[in-house]
Amino acid sequence: MKRRTSEHPDPVDVHVGGRVRLRRTLLGMSQEKLGAALSLTFQQVQKYERGANRIGSSRLYQLSRILDVPVSFFFDDMPVAVSGPGFSESGQQEYDQEKLSRRETLELVRAYYQIEDPEIRKRMFELVKAIAGERYPNRV
């Protein structure tokens, strides 16, 4: 595979960086804290998250340990337009990564998982689905 020489990062690097940002944010971890765990500056973490710097295999493994996810997490939900046909054995559907990466979405998910009572959490989930179903019946 030929390495890109333009100013635009490789779409795979952008996707992997976005997954790093997603997990870091879900954990409530700052770029500074992640950088310290990796012995990097927060600016280097920013470049990884934007896809401007490519993440090597040993660094990806280190990130998986720090962020407590399997290495495969960083490639999950990769759109077919980025990965090409046949990349995913599970036949993943394309997801709207922009919506999933919004701060509002991440804060909602973090708050949801802070609800300790599983019954209340389940009822909250059902409430949100019901509200969405009333307003957007064909989307839920």
N, C-alpha and C positions, 0 to 999 in steps of 0.2 A: 504494500500500500504506500503510495507516494504521500509524503508529508506536505501539507499546504504551506505555501510561501506567502500568501496574501495576508492582508490585515484581518481577515475574518477567521475566527477560530473554527476548528472542525466541529460539525454538529454533534458528533459523539462526545467530544470533550465538553461541549456546552451542556449536553444532557447529563453526563456524569457529574459535572460541577453543580448543576441544579439539584441533583439528588443529594449531594453533600450538603448544600445549603438547606434543603428541605429537612433532612434529618437533624442537622445542627439546630435549626430553628425550632423544630418540634421538641427537642430536648431542652430548649431555653438556654443554649450555650452560645456565648459570644464568639465572634471571630478571633478575638484576642485569646480567649481561653483555649479554643481549638488550636490556634497557632502555637501557644505555649506547650500544649500536649505533643505537638509535632516538632517542636523546636524550630518554629518558623515565625515570621512576623505576620501580623494580621493582614498586611498588604499582599503577602504571598497566598494566604488563604483566600482573599478576595479574587486574586487572579485564577486560582483553581476553580472557585465557584462560578466565575464568568466564563470559564473554558479558555481563557487567554493562555494559561499554562497547562500543559498536558500532565496528567497524574500518572506516574509510573506504577508498575505492579506492586512493588514493595510499599510504596506510599499508600496505594489503594488498600492493601492489606492492613496497614497501620490505621488508616481511617476506619476500616470496618471494625477493628478492635475498639477504638476510642468511641465510636458512635454506636457500638453494640448492634451491628447489623451484619448479615452475611455479605460477602463481596458482590454477590449477584444483585443485591439491593440497588446498587448504583446503575445497573443496566435495566432494571424493571421499568415497565411502562414506556420503553423506548418506542417512539413512533416508527412505523414501517418506513416512512419517508427518510428517516435518519439511518435506520439499521439495514434497510433493504429486505426483500422477501427472504424468508427462511431463517432469519436471525434468531427468532424466538421459537422454541419448540412448543411452547404452550399456546401459540396462536393469539398473542395479546391483541386486544383492540387498541386503537389509538385513543389517547386521553387528552383532554385539554389541559396540558401542563401549566399553561399560564394561570388558569383559575386555581389549580392545586398549589401553586407556588406563591399565591398572594398572601400578604401578611395577615389579612382578615381571616382567610381560611386556616392558616397555621395557628393563629391565636384561638380560633373556634375549636379546633381539634385539641389543642393543648388544654383549654378550659374544660372541654368534654371529658378528657381522661383524668382530670383532677377531681371529678365527681367520684367519690370513693364507693358509694352504695351502688352496686350493679343494677338493682331494680330501678332506682331513680335515673341512672344513666340510660337504661333501656327505655324508660318512659320519655325521657328527653329526646332520644333518638326518634321514637315514634311520633312525638309532637312535631318535630321538625319535618319529618316525612309527610305528616298530615297537612301541615301548613303549605308545604311546597306542592303537594298534590291538589289542594284547593285552588291555588293560584296558577299552577302549571300542570294540569292533569296529564298531559302527554309526555312529560319529562321524567316522572318518577317511576 
